[in-house]
Amino acid sequence: MSDTLSPTGQKPAPVSVQPFQFRGLFLTAIALRLETDAPDDVFYAALDAQLAKTPHLLAGAPMVLDFAQVPEFSKPADVRDMIDNLFARDLQIFGAQNATEAQLSAVKGYGIIPIKVGRETAMPEPKPQKPQKPQKPQPAAKRAAPPVPRNKVVQTPVRSGQMIVAEHGDLTVVGSVASGAELVAAGNIHVYGTLRGRAMAGAHGDESARIFCRQLDAELLAIAGLYKTSETIPAELRRKPVQVFLDDDKLCVEAFE
């Protein structure tokens, strides 16, 4: 069958299909904040001890170098030597935050990108206002309705390697969560089964968020960035129904009576 010609006698242009999409990605990362400007044998011994103590937290986790405390640590040879040592330990470093221009220059060639973080700023001084003529009272405007949280419910077990995200609300799993799985929620996390793997509630900084599970066997629990690993969860709370919450910047795990 011959192609149909347009009124001008030419073949129509083929319909193009976009071969890619730009999609937003919700990513949880761990920050490695440097507290010394001279990483030495003591530094790496302490790092190795931490890696051995919390393998589930750091294995394969995306990581950001935080230079906030060490602006003077910028000699290219020293910075690159440290990065080589970190990569040799299989740490998945992809970004640098709070870095100076000299530090960013030193990490070039490693695939490390600058990560911008929010900073507190002073409130602007109020400007003096000119006296205005009295105006007739206007009817009160209706308040805009607050945004409705978009909660997520998962009605099947969460398998190892899966990452389930509720970016704007609570996350509920009607079943168990396997080791190696990851739950992330802006709000609370509810697991009506055994919670293994990682669970991170209050991912946007909500310190009132909580984690509830029917049976605790987690590798990592976190709320608003504060976390406990399996090694620091008391043995008497294992395989018990618990709730996890923050109290004065302390992550608490309590069994239900």
VOKEKE-444838 format. One record per residue (C-alpha): residue in one letter; y, x, z; residue number from 0. Coordinates in steps of 0.2 Angstrom, whole numbers, plus 5000, padded with zeros to 4 digits. Each point is the difference from the previous one (the first is absolute). Last residue first. Layout:
<pts>
  residu    py    px    pz  num
       A     Y     X     Z  NUM
...
</pts>
This chain:
<pts>
  residu    py    px    pz  num
       E  4986  5008  5382  256
       F  5007  5007  4984  255
       A  4999  5019  4999  254
       E  5016  5009  5000  253
       V  5006  5014  4988  252
       C  5018  5006  5003  251
       L  5011  5011  4989  250
       K  5015  5007  5010  249
       D  5018  4998  4994  248
       D  5004  4990  5015  247
       D  4985  4988  4997  246
       L  4993  4999  4983  245
       F  4985  4989  4996  244
       V  4981  5000  4996  243
       Q  4989  4985  5005  242
       V  4982  5002  5004  241
       P  4983  4992  4997  240
       K  4987  5014  5006  239
       R  4990  5011  4989  238
       R  5008  5015  5008  237
       L  5012  4997  5014  236
       E  4990  5009  5013  235
       A  5000  5015  4989  234
       P  5019  5002  5002  233
       I  5009  5002  4983  232
       T  5006  5018  4998  231
       E  4987  5007  4989  230
       S  5000  4985  4989  229
       T  5018  5003  4996  228
       K  5015  4992  5008  227
       Y  5017  4997  4990  226
       L  5018  4997  5001  225
       G  5008  4997  4983  224
       A  5005  4982  5003  223
       I  4983  4996  5007  222
       A  4985  5011  4996  221
       L  4981  4999  5004  220
       L  4989  5014  4992  219
       E  4981  5002  4998  218
       A  4996  4983  5007  217
       D  4985  4993  5009  216
       L  5007  4985  5009  215
       Q  4991  4983  4999  214
       R  5009  4983  4999  213
       C  5016  5008  4994  212
       F  5019  4998  5003  211
       I  5014  5011  4995  210
       R  5018  4997  5005  209
       A  5017  5000  4993  208
       S  5015  5000  5012  207
       E  5005  5018  4995  206
       D  5004  4994  4982  205
       G  5003  5017  4991  204
       H  4996  4995  4982  203
       A  4981  5003  5003  202
       G  5000  4989  5015  201
       A  4981  5001  5000  200
       M  4989  5014  4994  199
       A  4981  4999  5001  198
       R  4989  5014  4995  197
       G  4981  5000  4998  196
       R  4989  4989  5011  195
       L  5005  4983  5007  194
       T  4984  4989  5003  193
       G  5003  4982  4997  192
       Y  5014  4987  5000  191
       V  5013  5013  4997  190
       H  5018  4995  5002  189
       I  5015  5012  4995  188
       N  5018  4996  5005  187
       G  5015  5002  4990  186
       A  5005  5012  4986  185
       A  4981  5002  4997  184
       V  4989  5015  4995  183
       L  4981  5000  5001  182
       E  4990  5015  4994  181
       A  4981  5002  4996  180
       G  4991  5016  5004  179
       S  4988  4992  5013  178
       A  4998  4982  4995  177
       V  5010  4985  5006  176
       S  4991  4985  5005  175
       G  5003  4981  4997  174
       V  5014  4987  4998  173
       V  5013  5014  4998  172
       T  5018  4994  5004  171
       L  5015  5009  4995  170
       D  5018  4995  5006  169
       G  5016  5000  4990  168
       H  5010  5008  4986  167
       E  4990  5015  4994  166
       A  4983  4993  5004  165
       V  4989  5015  4993  164
       I  4981  5002  4998  163
       M  4994  5018  4996  162
       Q  4982  5001  4995  161
       G  4990  5017  5001  160
       S  4987  4993  5012  159
       R  4998  4981  4997  158
       V  5010  4986  5008  157
       P  4989  4985  5004  156
       T  5005  4984  4991  155
       Q  5012  4986  5005  154
       V  5016  5010  4998  153
       V  5015  4991  5006  152
       K  5018  5006  4996  151
       N  5016  4994  5007  150
       R  5016  4999  4990  149
       P  5013  4997  5013  148
       V  5013  4987  4995  147
       P  5017  5007  4998  146
       P  5013  4992  5012  145
       A  5008  4984  4994  144
       A  5018  5003  4995  143
       R  5012  4992  5013  142
       K  5009  4985  4994  141
       A  5019  5002  4998  140
       A  5011  4992  5013  139
       P  5013  4988  4992  138
       Q  5017  5008  4998  137
       P  5014  4999  5012  136
       K  5017  5000  4991  135
       Q  5008  5017  5000  134
       P  5012  5008  5011  133
       K  5010  5014  4991  132
       Q  4994  5017  5001  131
       P  5005  5015  5011  130
       K  4996  5016  4991  129
       Q  4984  5008  5006  128
       P  4998  5017  5007  127
       K  4985  5009  4993  126
       P  4984  5001  5010  125
       E  4994  5018  5002  124
       P  4984  5003  4990  123
       M  4984  5000  5010  122
       A  4992  5017  5002  121
       T  4985  5004  4990  120
       E  4982  5001  5005  119
       R  4989  5008  4986  118
       G  4986  4993  4990  117
       V  4988  5012  4992  116
       K  5000  5008  4983  115
       I  4984  5009  4994  114
       P  5003  5016  4990  113
       I  4985  5004  4989  112
       I  4986  5012  5002  111
       G  4990  5004  4984  110
       Y  4998  5018  5006  109
       G  5011  5008  4987  108
       K  5016  4997  5010  107
       V  4997  5002  5019  106
       A  5013  5014  5002  105
       S  5013  4990  4991  104
       L  4998  4986  5011  103
       Q  5002  5011  5015  102
       A  5016  5008  4993  101
       E  5007  4983  4996  100
       T  4997  4995  5018   99
       A  4985  4989  5005   98
       N  5001  4984  5011   97
       Q  4984  4994  4990   96
       A  4987  5009  4990   95
       G  4987  4992  4989   94
       F  4982  5001  4993   93
       I  4990  5009  5013   92
       Q  4981  4995  5000   91
       L  4994  5012  5013   90
       D  4984  5008  4994   89
       R  5001  5015  5013   88
       A  5004  5012  4986   87
       F  5014  4989  4995   86
       L  5008  5003  5017   85
       N  4998  5019  4999   84
       D  5008  5000  4982   83
       I  5014  4989  5007   82
       M  5003  5012  5014   81
       D  5000  5015  4988   80
       R  5012  4991  4989   79
       V  5012  4997  5014   78
       D  5000  5018  5005   77
       A  5002  5007  4983   76
       P  5014  4988  4996   75
       K  5011  5004  5016   74
       S  5005  4982  5005   73
       F  4996  4998  5019   72
       E  5018  4999  5006   71
       P  5000  4981  4998   70
       V  4985  4999  5013   69
       Q  5000  4984  5010   68
       A  5003  4988  4985   67
       F  4988  5009  4989   66
       D  4987  4985  4999   65
       L  4985  5004  4988   64
       V  4993  4984  4993   63
       M  4981  4996  4999   62
       P  4989  4988  4991   61
       A  4984  4998  5010   60
       G  4984  5008  4993   59
       A  4993  5004  5017   58
       L  5014  5000  5012   57
       L  4997  4985  5012   56
       H  4981  5000  4998   55
       P  4999  5019  5004   54
       T  5009  4998  5016   53
       K  4994  5014  5012   52
       A  4995  5013  4987   51
       L  5016  4998  4991   50
       Q  5010  5002  5017   49
       A  4990  5016  5004   48
       D  5004  5007  4982   47
       L  5018  4996  5003   46
       A  5001  5008  5017   45
       A  4991  5016  4992   44
       Y  5012  4999  4986   43
       F  5016  5000  5011   42
       V  4993  5014  5011   41
       D  4996  5011  4985   40
       D  5018  4998  4994   39
       P  5012  4987  4993   38
       A  5017  5007  5003   37
       D  5014  4987  4999   36
       T  4991  4989  5013   35
       E  5000  4982  5004   34
       L  4994  4994  4983   33
       R  4997  4981  4998   32
       L  4985  4996  4991   31
       A  5003  4982  4994   30
       I  4985  4988  4996   29
       A  5001  4988  4986   28
       T  4998  4982  4997   27
       L  5003  4994  4982   26
       F  5005  4983  4994   25
       L  5001  5002  4981   24
       G  5012  4991  4988   23
       R  4994  4999  4983   22
       F  5006  5007  4983   21
       Q  4988  4995  4987   20
       F  4992  5008  4985   19
       P  4995  4998  4982   18
       Q  5013  4987  4996   17
       V  4992  4989  4986   16
       S  5009  5000  4983   15
       V  4998  4986  4988   14
       P  4998  5007  4982   13
       A  5015  5000  4989   12
       P  5000  4986  4987   11
       K  4994  5005  4983   10
       Q  5015  5000  4987    9
       G  5003  4987  4986    8
       T  5017  4995  5007    7
       P  4993  4983  5005    6
       S  4987  5009  5011    5
       L  4983  5004  4993    4
       T  4984  4994  5006    3
       D  4986  5013  5000    2
       S  4986  4998  4988    1
       M  4983  4993  5005    0
</pts>
